[in-house]
Amino acid sequence: MTDETPQEPLEPGAASEAPEDEDGPVEVANDPGFLERYSLAQQAAGLIAPVITAVIAFLLGGLVILASTGKAPWGVYGEIFKGAGLSWFFEVGNYRVGLPFSDATMWFPWNVNDIESQAATNLQQTLITTTTLVLTGLAVAFAFRCGLFNIGGQGQYLAGVILAVMIGSNLDGLSPFLHVTLALVLGTLAGALVAGIAGLLKATMGAHEVITTIMLNWIVIWTGVFLFTLGGPLQNEQTGSPISHDVAEGAKLPVFWGDSLLQGLHVGFFIALAALVLYWAILNRTTLGYSVRAVGFNPEAARYGGISVARNYFLAMAISGAFAGLAGAIEILGWQFRVSTGDILTSSVGFVGIAVALLGRNTAVGVGLGALLFGSLLTGTSTRNLDPEIFRPELASNLALIIQGLIVLFVGADVLVVWLIAKARRA
């Protein structure tokens, strides 16, 4: 045996001391691999690459608009901008807003009265959609940081929807706070359970998470269809439709901006913001986050360093599913208040979360901005927000899908964008 002190592992890209022999230092090739160079290039590019990616996608989307309608793309994008309510921030004036828990008012630069301001109404809808996309984006991003591709966000989201509507439409005797809390917690746990199954299979059997999460998606979808179809165990018999019972009034999330009868902005928005902070804190301020990132960077090196790779695979997937389950619970308790078999079969919000995470580079700030971009796009292209003389509303959803697809395409090929940035800097 030799009495040697083990060396500390080097940070990626750090230089190591060159070994010496009796003739002096020996040259050692220390050329990082492609993935390491690409990771460093992404970090150097910062926010520039995602912005360029989005700009390219919108430019190509503009060509589609020009070719299909003959209209100027900036006119259509201007209508989408207004339809998403983002023009509200530029409608500065002299208004007053009430202070919480009192009758007092104070000066405010924007009109928060959604009866007087259509922009305020549209912005509320955009932020409601953004709330859900933040959480489904985090569900994909957290798994990505552990080297896992969680393509099952849709099933985990629907698991949260099903549990939240089950709890929310029953237990009428509970206090509103307990009722909402219980529905949110159980919806979150439902998503964690579904994703945890995929994580457990990955950790113990080596089953690829893409395959298992796709299978779990369909299991959850058809379970939901069975529960709420005509004659199903949870179907609302009084309606004669394949739909659930309505969520009780005490289980609905409070609305802090707008009319609760007209889908005002609910407190789930603040829960989503808190989730972004929690995501950042876990990854950057906890030993769990360090282990997750280490496994995602190099599982074999992490195992050599004493980190349980199997444990982190399971925890990363479970936490990812918790974010998606929470998204489904908030969606039901915040504004939908019921679920139908049609909603279960046609919903795709979990898949949009993949694009949000990719565009946001799996960072908290990036996911938040990506969710706002896609939320604005979905709201701004809805049929009620587009002038038929500018763009045919029935084609608007197709335009949104085209732009989403282009963003995912160029995010997937952002090595080209990073290379172009590096080329421009050298020039």
N, C-alpha and C positions, 0 to 999 in steps of 0.2 A: 504493500500500500504506500501511497505517497501522501504526504501531508501538504496538500495544496488548498489554497483558499479559492473557492469558486468565484469566478468573475461575474460582475453585474451585467445583465443583458443590455446591449446597446440600444439606444433609441433608433428608429428607422432613419437612415441617412447619416447617422453619426459616424465620424471617422474613428477607426481603431488604430492603436499603436502598431507600427510595423515591427514584425519580429526581426531579431538580429542574430547573425551567426558570427563566427570569429573574424570574418572579413568585413563586417559592418552590416547595415540594414539590408534587408531583403525586400524587394518590391513584391507587393501582393495586389492582385487585381481586386478592386473593390467596386465593381460596376453594379449598381442596383438593377434589379429585374424590371421588366416592363411595368408590372402592376405598381411597384414602388415609385417608379418615375412618373407614372400616370397620376398616382395619388398626390405626389408632391406638386405636379403641374396643376391639378385641380385646386389645391390649396392656394397656390400662387395666383391662379386666375380669380379666386374669390367669387364675388357676386357678378363679375363681368360675364362669365360664360353662361349662366342661367338667363341673364337679361338678353344676351345676344340670341340664345336659343329661342326665347319667347318672341323676340322681334322677327327672327327669320320665319317662325311659324305664322305670325300674323301677316307678314309680307306675302307669303305663299297663299295664305287664306284670302288675301286681297286679290290675288290673281284669279282665284276661283270665283270670287264675287264678280270681278270684271268680265270673265269669260261667260258666266252663266246668266248675268243680268244686264251687262253693259253699263252698269252704274258705277260711279266712283267709289272705291272701297272706303275712303275716309268718311264719306257720308253714312255708310252702313255702320262703320265702327263708332261714329259719333252717336248714332241712335242707340247702339248697344251700350255705350258709355252712359247715356242719359237713362236708358231703361234699367240699368243696374243701380241707379240712384247715386252714382259717384259725382254727378254734377252738384249734389247737395253741398259738398264742401266748398264750392265756388259761389254759392248763392248767399253771400254774406250780407247781413243787414242788421237791423236794430230790433232784437226780440227779447223776450223774457222767458225764463224757465223756472219751474217750481223747485224748491229745495225739498229733499226727502224728509219725511216725518215732521213736516211743518207746513203752514200756509204761506210762508214767505216765498218771494221770488227774487231772482237776480238777473242781471243783463246777460244775454247770450248772443253770440254772433250768428247763429243759424236757427232757422225755423224748425222746431221739433214737432210742430203741429201737423200730423200726417193728413188731416182733413184739408188743410190749406195748401200743403206742399206735396205734390206727387213724387218729387224726388225723395222726400223723407219716407214715404210709403215703400218706394222701390228699394231704398237702402236697407230698410228693415228686412225685406225679403232676401236681399243679398247676404246680409249678416247672419240670417237664420241658416241659409245654405252653407255659408262659410263655417259656421259652428260645427256642422256635421263633417265637413270635409277636413277640418283641422284634426279631428279625432281619428277619422279613417286614414288620413295621411300619416299620423303618428303611429297607427297600428302597423303600417308598412315600414316606416322609417326605423322603428326600434328593432324590428327583426333584421332589417338590412345591416344595422350596426353590429349585429352578431354573425353576419355572413349568411343569413337566412332570407329566403324570398317568400314572404307571407302573401300568397295570392288568394288566401281565404278570408280576406277582410269582409267580403260580402256575406259569407255565411256567419261569421262572428257578429257582424252588425245585425243580421236578421235574428240571431239568437237573443241579442239584447232587446230587439223589438218585441219578440214573442213573450219573453219573460216580463218585460215592462207592461205590456198590455194585459197580461194575465193578472199581475198584481194590481195594476192601476184601475182595472175595472171591477175589482173585488175589494174586500176588506174595508167597506165603507165606514166602519166604526172608528177607524184609526184617525188620529189627529193629522192635519194636512202635512206637517213637517215630517212625522214618522212615515206617513204613506208615501210621500215623494222620495224620502231617503231610502226606504226599503225597496221601492221599485228601481231606483237608480243603482243601488248596490247589487241587487239580484241580476239586473240586466248586465251590469259590468262583469259579474262572476260567470254569467252564462257565456259571454264572449270569451272570457279567460279559459273556461272549461273546454270549449270547442277547439281553441287554438292550442291549449295545453295537450290535448290528445295528439295533435300533429307533432308538437315538440317532444313528447314522450316517445313516440314512434321513431323520431329522428335520433333521439339520444340513446335508445336501447337497441333498436333494430337497424338503424341506419337508413330507414325509409325516407325517401326524398320528400321534403316538405311541400314542394310544388304539387306532386301527385296526391299526397294525403289531404292537403288543404282544398284542392279541387273536389275531391271525393266528399269531404265534409261539407263543402258548400251545397252540394246537391242533397245530401242527407238533411241538412237544416231546411233547405227550400221545400222539399217534399213533406217534411214533418209539419212545417207551417201550413202548407196547402191542406194536409189531412186535418189539422186542428180547426181550420176556419172554413172549410168547404161546406156546402149544403149538407146538413145532418152531422157535421163534425162535432167533436166534444166541446169546442169553445165557440161555435158559430152562434151569432145572434139570431135566434129563431124568429124574433118579431119582425125582422126586416125582409126575410125571404131572399136574402142575398148572401153570398159567401164572404161574410165580413164579421169582424169581432164585435164584442160589446164596446161601448164608448168608455173611455177613461173617466173615472169619477171626478167631480169638481175639485175635491180635496187633494187629488193626486196630480193635478196640472201644475206645471212650473209657472211661477208668477211672471207676469209681463211687466217690464219696467219702461218700455217705450212703445207707445201705440195702443190700439184697442185690442183687448184680449179676444174679442169676437171676430176680429179681422186679421188674425195671425200677427199680432205685434211681437216685437223682439223680446224674448224671454231671458231669464237669468242663466240659461244654459250657455249663453255667449260667454259669461264670465267663467263658467266651469271649463270651457274650451281654452280660454286664456290661461287659467290655472294649470291645465294639463300641459300646455306648452312649457310653462315654467318648471313643472314637475319633471317633464321629459329631459329638459336641460340639466336639472339638478341631479337626477339619477345618473345620467351618463358622465357628468363632469365633476360631481362632488361626492360620489359614493364608491365603495369598493365593488359593489355589484356592477356599476357602470364601467369601472376599469376592467373588470373581468369580461364583461360583454364585449367591450371594444377590443380587448386582447384576443379573445376567441375569434372575433370577426376579422381581425388583421391576419392572424396566423394560428389556427387551432393547434398545430403540432408544437409550436413554440410555447403557446399558453399551457398546454399539457405538461411540457417539460418544466415549466416554471411553477408547477403545482396547482394550476387552476383546473377545476373540474369542467371539462368541455361539455359533457352530457348534462350536467346540472344547469349550465348557462344556456344550452339549447332549449331546455324545457322552460326555464324562467323567462327567457327572451320571448318565446312564442306566447306564453301565458300572459305576460304584460302587454304584448301587442294585441292579443285578443281582448284584453280588458279595455283598452282604448276603443276598439271597434264596438264592443258590447255597450260601452257607455254612450257612444254615438247613437246607437239604435234606441237606447232608453230615452235619451234626451229628445230624439226626433219624435217619439210617441208622446211623451209627457209635455213636450214644448208646443207642438202645433198640430200634429196629425190626429192624435187622440183615438185613433182606431186603425186597424190594418185589415186589408182584404187580400184574398188570394191573388188578385191581379197585381197588387202592390208587391207582394212577395216574388212573383214571377218576373216582373218587369224592372224592379229596382236595380240600379247599377252603381249606387253611390260608393260601395266598397271598392269597385274597380277604378273609379275616378281617384280614390285615395292613392292608388299606385302612381298615377301621373303627378299628383301633388307631392308625394315623397321624392320622386325622381327629380322634379323641377326644383324642389327645395333642398336638394343635396343632403337630405336626411338630417338637417339642422333645424332647431326650433324656430328660428327666425325665418328660414327658408320655407318651412312647411306652412307657417302662418301666412306668409305672402303668397305662396302658391295656392293655398286654399282660398284666399281673397280673390286671386285672379280667376280661378275656375268658378268660384261662386258668382262673381260678377258676370262671367261669360254665360253661365246657365240662366241667371235671372235676366240678363240683358237681351237674350235671344228668345225669351218666352213669347208666345204669340200675342199676349196682351200689351207688350212693350215696344213692338216694332211697327212703324208706319208702313202699311201695305204699299204705299207709293215709293218707299225707299227700298224695301226688301220684302219679299213674300213671306209672311209669318209662318206658313206651313213648312217652309224650307229652313227656318231659322235653327231648329234643333239639329238638322244635318250640318249646318255651318259650324255649330258649336262642336259637334263630333269631329269634323274635319280639322278644326284648329287644335282640339285636344290630341288627336292622332298625330298631327305634325309636331306638336311639342314633345310628345313621347318619342317620336322618331328621332328628332334632333337631340333630345337629351340622351338617347341611347347611342347616338353618334357624336357625343360632345367631345370625344377625343380629337375630332377634326376641328371643333371650335377652339379647344385649348391649344392645338397646334398652330392655328391661325393667329391667336393672340400672341403666342410666343414668337412667331415669325414677325409679327408687326413690331413687337418690342425690340427685337434684334435689329430690325430695319431702322 
